Amino acid sequence: MDALAGYSDAAGGVARFVVDAGQITEDKLDEVQLRRWVDGFDPVTGERRGRDLTSPEADLLLDGTINAPKSYSIAALLGPELADEFEALQDRLRDRVITLWQRELNARRGAGGRIREPLRRIEVVELRHRRSRALDPHIHRHLWLTVKVLGEDGKWSNIDSRVAMKMHTLVNAEGELAARTDPRWVAALARYGYTLDVDGEIAQLAHAVRPLSRRSNQIEANRAMLLARWHAQHPHRQPSPDQLQQIDRLAWATARPNKPGDLDETSWEDLVLSELTAIDPALLHLRAATPVRAVAVEGLDVGLLAARAVVEADARAAGCGGRFGLFDLRAGAMRALAAAGVVDGRDRLQSVIDEVVARGLTLTTDLLEGEADRPAHVKGYLATATAALKTELADRFDALSHPGEVLDADAVLTAAADVLTADVILDPRQIAAAAAIAGTDILAAITGPAGAGKTTMLKVAHAALRAQGRRMVVVAPTKKAASVAGREIGTHASSLHALLGDHGWRWGRDDAGAEMWTRLHVGDSDPATGVPYEGPRRYVLQAGDRVVVDEAGMVDLHTANALAVVAQELRVGIAMVGDPLQARPVGHSGAMATMAFRSTAVVELTAVHRFRDPHYAALTLRMREPASKEVALAVAAELDDRGLIRRVNGREEARDAMVDAYFRHATSQRRVALVTGSNEDANAINEAIQHRRLAAGELSLVRIGVGRDEQRLLEGDLVQTRRNDRHAGVENRAVWVLRRITDTGIELVSASDSGVARTISHEYAANHVHLAYASTVHGIQGETADASVVGPGVDAAGLYVGMTRGRDHNEAIAISHTAAGARDQIADSMLRGIPEVSIDDSRRAASIELDRAARHPAPSNVADGDLPGPVGAGGHCADPGHDPVVAVRRDLAVRKEWLDDAKRRLLSLDAALAAGAARLHARGTDQAAEWGAADERAALVDERAAKFTAYTSVLDDYRAGALDPTPTEHAPGDSRTPAVSAAVSRGSAGPVISPSSRETGPRR
């Protein structure tokens, strides 16, 4: 609020835009008016708008950012006309975005917010920026949408924030489309000799972006160090906006020596222009104009654009089981059109977008078929290709589902005695898991939480198979995970892709960007090399072999399908070992769960061996898969009571806290894992830690290497390699200490094994190496440290993985002003939703999402308009005349509300049953007893059957009453029809369900 007030002091106030029925007006708000407006009052009259927001965690504003590639900001600095045109482009985009909000967002009305209320009026404050916080050119705007909106019914209320959040993808796509297709903007660029490249950057300026960004990262690091110093000098205090501005200026001056500490606009422009000159003197030279080259709208391949739109929506929906909504498909259509090379007016492009969306829908499976009233944000579509892949994989595993025999426990213990030291004792479930892998079931699934001793178990299973004269071939989704598994098990291991490639599989992308897998047969020419394929050479498999997939939760559907084909052809067994609740694959998840439902040998490991605190070990099991928000809140409360939730006030403070945590643990020679919610956060933290280590004398600038995105690498830095390189012997996501930089290469030492050293080329480093003090969940998966700190913005897998990396200490950071808000945020992060393994799961999840959405009110059954006043005692209307037909219809409306509630309950029960079936299948009877499944599941089934029977009975009576609402003989004072009376009685007590009607649970 103080920051906003600062804006209102400048240039006569902050700009407010009002969109009323599609018409935009603009005025200015001073500081007093702005504060009123943010707090939900009319800024002029002070009148309250709707109900007060009493929760300290309630959102007052929603942020939409108008952004563009950084090269656009550089261009605006180099040419005054381009600066004006860029501002005009952003004006046009702002107007489009805010009218889109007014037209497509909504408020909620009625009991439980079930009714969707269209908006007549919204209000937005615009904040304009020319620079990043590091004072580099970065022209962008923030559109702050107040949550107080006026409905078409004339009432002020709060916006439906769920819809607003899901519309972000559409807003971002509008920005991409405008930046690359706007005729005025593209023509202005052409007059300066500029063109756009395939990524939407200005081709002639893109090479200057990275050097400027590198200097920006340096300033970010300076700022973090200065903030840490300020907090040390002012404990338990937060810097004011003025103090933060002083820190920003000092950070700039430190990174750019001999520059003034206080800059006016002209001085700032001169400084940046001098830096651009140092990067490339030709940047400041005038260029000859170039003609605008564009694809004609009439020449567009709408079918290809539609396929690209679906691929885009499908890829972004990987975390939702592949489900996407119309917002997502429209955004995909815009992005596909933006990349097509067309330049035309936005209104004319709309007809193309509509056609692309319509064509795209033919490439989807409708999960909500028959639901005409479907809000655009509800994710009710599945790409046909993804639906087919899910079905194909399930069919292949069904074909492989042949029961065998598990190995005798005594044989397992004998094998364990041969490979384990005397102090290592297997628990019963580890024995059962090893017996399953060493047995003859074709499909075996071993699941378990982090630290459950899966690697120790695999070592025993390997010995047990070897004793039978059978081979265990260990693979993993990544080469790094395979190397770790092979080293700890004591056998050779490879990436799963290497094994599949050896067996003839090839993968790539089609013209639409969809992932495509093909199979070479012996004698076929390899399209990559031109050499005839001779069959498998490195990973020859024989019948009876066991392929063990470690970290199997990260296997995607395409890869699993290819493995199933190989297993079926060669009659080899598959054992998937991992945790589907940890990090997901880059593509679509669900492969391990699909196989587990069809495996005839399934074991879940439950004992946690990693942590030194057994109470914390038990807490991680509850954190892994809480059954409800209440359970998650209880876990969060226990974490907080243990001092494991750190509360901060903002994103920057969260980053600073993670940097401080690194040094707090590193000074004690303890390895710490820092887990972030985004690559942006990881990069900022990495740069800040490197800078503080440099200032402390731990690192030196004597020799400097260059990493990915021009990142500075110093001797002693913790780095990560991001591409497998067989010649250098490095793997994707392996973590190293940079030991030495030479003229010929960079020497690395493994962060986990000082005896493993490698040398990489400078070229490899520049393309595939970055700092690794902090990383996202995929970068930390499989690692173990002494301590771990998890930043804000992670999902359930990120929180769980992060909070299980540290043997001694794990903590989570939450952005909140209150302890209760921090607990609530951590609890929300734990919740995973319904596992969407099958298409039926996706339909169920889509139905639940639809049921939670506000929808248009159902049309009234009364022909002459709205029903008159409320129903009085005995069901009579309060109006004179006591119209019995109206009374009946009103009573039926009450019954309909009950039906809707029953439907919601049915959907919840359906989801609980599906999740329960998954847990039961993996855990066996003894674990099922611990979960209470024997009784709880039976009760759920009974309740579901009773509700469904009552639902259908009442629905029949409701329809009968609606079709024939004429009152007949009934009790005095009761104006209901017999059908309605029956509905009332059935609504209060459901029928008895016989035990024989109980379901046995869904099969997937």
Residue, then its C-alpha position, 0 to 999 in steps of 0.5 A: m500500500d505504501a508503494l502504491a501511495g508513492y505512485s499516487d504522489a507522482a504526476g498528479g496521482v495514479a491512473r484509474f481505468v473504469v470499464d462499464a459495459g465495455q466503455i473505458t473511462e480514465d481518471k486519477l486517484d490521489e493518495v487518500q482516494l487510492r487507499r479508499w479504493v484499495d480497501g474496497f470503498d468508492p474513492v470519491t464518496g467513501e461508500r462501502r462496496g459490498r461486504d468488508l474483507t475481514s481476513p488479513e489474508a484476503d486479496l484486495l487486488l489481483d495483478g496482471t502484468i503487461n510484459a514484452p521481450k527485453s529487446y523491445s525495451i532496448a529498442a525503445l531506448l535507442g529510438p524515440e519513435l519506437a518508444d512512443e510506438f511501444e507505449a501505444l502498443q501497451d495502451r492498446l493491449r491494456d484496453r483489450v485486457i481490461t475489457l476482456w476482464q469485464r466481459e469474461l470474469n464474474a461474481r458469485r451469487g446465491a447459496g454457496g456462490r452457485i450462481r454466476e453473475p456477469l459483471r457490468r463494471i470493473e476498476v483497474v489501476e495502472l502502474r508504469h515502469r521503465r526499468s527493472r529493480a536493478l535499473d536495467p531497461h524493462i518497460h512493463r506495466h502492472l494492472w491492479l484489478t480491485v476485487k470489488v466489482l459491480g454485477e449486472d444486477g447492480k450489486w457490488s461484491n467480490i470477484d470470482s478469483r478462481v476464474a481470474m487466476k485461470m484467465h492469466t494464461l489468456v492475458n499472457a497470450e494476448g500480450e504475445l499476440a500483440a507483440r508479434t502481430d500488431p501492424r503499427w508496432v511491426a511497421a515501426l520496427a521495420r522503419y528502424g531496420y528491425t525484424l522479429d525472430v522465431d522467439g519474438e525477440i528483435a533479431q538485431l538486438a537479442h544478442a545484447v539481452r544476455p549481457l545486460s541480464r548478467r549485469s542485472n543479476q549482479i545487482e540482484a546479488n548486491r541487493a541481497m547482500l545489502l539487505a542481509r547487512w541491513h537486517a543484521q543491523h536492524p533486527h526484527r524490523q523491515p526496511s521502508p520504501d525509501q530505505l529499499q530505494q536507497i539499497d537499490r541505488l547502492a546496489w546499482a552503484t556497487a555493480r557499476p563503479n564510478k556511476p552516480g548514486d542518484l540518477d535522473e532520467t537523462s543520466w540513467e539513459d546515458l549510462v545504459l547507452s554507454e553499456l550497450t555501446a560496450i556490448d556492441p558499438a553497432l547497436l547505436h548506429l542507424r539501420a536502413a529500413t526493411p520491408v515488413r514481411a508477413v504471412a497473409v491471413e488467407g494463407l494460414d494453415v488453420g488445421l496446423l494452427a489448431a493442432r499446435a493450439v491443442v499441443e500447447a494446451d496439452a503441454r501446459a496441462a500436464g500437471c492436471g492429468g492433461r485436462f484443459g479448458l477453453f481459456d487454455l485452448r484459446a490461449g494456445a490458438m493465440r500463441a500458435l497464431a503469434a508464431a505463424g508470422v501473420v501481421d494484422g489487426r486484432d479484430r480481424l485476427q479474432s475470426v481466425i482464432d475462433e476458427v482455430v479453436a473450433r478446429g482444435l475442439t475436434l482434436t479433443t475428448d470432451l470430458l463433460e459431454g452434454e454439459a452445455d452451461r460450461p464456464a470457460h475456465v473449467k478444464g473439461y477437455l483432453a487432447t485426443a492423442t493423450a486420451a489414446l495414449k492413456t488407453e493404449l498404455a493401460d491395454r498394454f499393461d493389462a496384456l502383461s498382467h500375468p501372476g507369478e510367485v514371489l520369492d521365499a522370504d528365506a531366500v531373500l534373507t540369504a541374499a541379504a546376508d551376502v550383500l548387507t553388513a550385519d548392522v543393516i536389518l531389512d524391515p518386513r516390507q523391504i523383504a516383501a518388496a525384494a521377494a516381489i522383484a525377485g519373483t516371477d510376476i511380470l509386473a511388480a510395483i514397489t512404492g514408498p515415501a522418501g527415505a524408505g530404504k528402496t535402494t537397500m531393498l534393490k541391492v538385496a533383490h539384485a543378489a536374489l535374482r543373481a542367485q537364480g541365474r537371472r539378470m536385473v537391468v537397472v534403469a532410471p528416467t535420468k542418467k543421473a538417477a541411474s548412476v546413483a542407483g547403479r553405484e549404490i546397488g553395485t551394478h551397471a545402470s543406464s537411463l531408460h531412454a538409452l535402453l529403449g533407444d538400443h531397442g530401436w525406439r526413436w522420439g522427436r516432434d512433429d510439425a505441430g510440436a507433438e511428441m512422436w515415438t517411432r520404432l526401427h526394425v532391423g535393417d531400417s536406416d536410422p534417420a539421425t545417422g543414416v546407418p542401418y539399425e542392427g538391433p540391440r547391442r548394449y542392452v540385450l534382454q532375455a526372457g526372465d530378466r527383470v527390468v527395474v525402473d528406479e525413480a519410476g514416478m518420473v516416467d512419462l506415458h510415452t516412455a512407459n508405453a515403449l517399455a511395455v512394448v519391449a517387455q511384451e516382445l521379449r517376455v521380460g518382467i518390469a518392476m517400477v520402484g519409486d514414489p508417484l507423489q514426488a517429482r512428476p515427469v516433464g511430460h504426462s504423469g500416471a505411468m507408474a500408477t497405471m502399472a501399479f493398478r495392473s501389477t500382480a505384485v504390489v508392495e508399499l514401503t512404509a518405514v522411513h529410515r532417512f531422518r535422525d528424528p523418528h517423530y519427524a519421519a512419522l510427520t513426513l508420512r502424514m505430509r505426503e498425502p493428507a486426506s483433507k484440508e483439515v488433516a493438512l492444517a494439523v500437519a502444518a500446525e505441527l510443523d509450525d510448533r516445531g519451528l519449521i515454518r518461517r513466515v516472511n512478508g514478500r517474495e524478496e524477503a523469501r529469497d533473502a531468507m533462503v540465502d541466509a539459510y545457506f550460509r547458516h548451514a554452510t558455515s557448519q560444513r553442512r550441505v543444504a538443499l534450497v528448493t524453489g518454486s521457479n527457475e527465476d527464484a533459483n537464479a536470483i538466489n544462486e547469484a546472491i549466494q555467489h556474490r556473498r561468497l565472493a565478498a567473504g573471500e570464499l571465491s575469487l575473480v582470478r579465473i572466470g568461466v561462463g555458464r548458461d545464459e552468460q552466468r558467471l562461474l567461479e572456482g569453488d562454486l556449486v554447479q549443475t550439468r544439464r545435459n548428458d555427455r558420454h565423452a565428458g562423463v557427466e550427466n544431466r542434473a548432476v551436482w558438482v563443485l567447480r574445482r579449477i578453470t583452465d584455458t582448455g576446460i573446467e574441472l569438476v568434482s562430484a558434490s556427493d563423492s570427492g573421488v569422482a572428477r570430470t573435465i568439461s569444455h568451455e563450450y559445454a559449460a556455456n550451454h549446459v552448466h549453471l549455478a546450483y546452490a538452489s534449484t527447483v524440485h526436479g533438480i533436487q529429486g534424489e538428493t540427500a542433504d543435512a538440511s533443506v529449505v523450501g521456498p514459497g510457490v511449490d506444489a505438493a510434490g515440491l513441498y514433500v520432496g523439499m521437506t524430505r531432503g534434509r537428514d537433520h533439518n527441514e523448513a518451509i518458507a511461507i509469504s504471509h502476514t499472520a501465523a494462521g495464514a502461513r499454516d494455511q498456505i503450507a496446508d494448501s501446498m500439501l493438497r494434491g487433488i484427485p489422481e488422474v490416471s485414467i480417462d474416467d479419473s479425468r472425467r470425475a475431476a472435470s465433473i467436480e471442478l464443474d460442480r464447484a464453478a458458479r454457473h448461470p441460473a437454471p431457467s424458470n419453469v414458470a412461463d410468466g416470468d419470475l416467481p412471486g414473493p416467498v413461500g409462507a407457512g405450509g408452503h403457501c405463497a406470501d402473495p394475496g391469492h395463495d397460488p398453489v401452483v407457484a407454491v408447488r414450484r417454489d417447493l420443488a426449487v427447494r427440493k432441487e437445491w437438495l438434489d444439487d447438494a446430493k450430486r456434490r456429495l456423490l462426486s466427493l464420495d466418488a473421488a474418495l472411493a477412487a483414491g481409496a481404491a488406489r491406496l488399498h491396491a498398493r498397501g495390502t490388507d495390513q496397511a488397509a487396516e491401518w488406514g481404516a479402509a475395511d470399515e471406512r470404505a464399506a461406509l463410503v460405498d453404502e453412503r454412496a449407494a444410499k445417496f444415489t438411490a435417494y437422488t434418483s427417486v427424488l429426481d423422478d418425483y421432482r420430474a413428475g411434479a414438474l410435469d403435473p403440478t396440479p394439486t390433488e387431495h392432500a393433508p389440510g394446509d399442505s399445498r404440495t403435490p403427492a410427488v413433492s410430498a414423496a420427495v420430502s419424505r425420501g429426502s429425510a431418510g434414504p432407503v436401506i441398501s442390501p450388502s449385496s449391492r456394495e461395489t468392489g471398487p473401480r478398476r482402471 
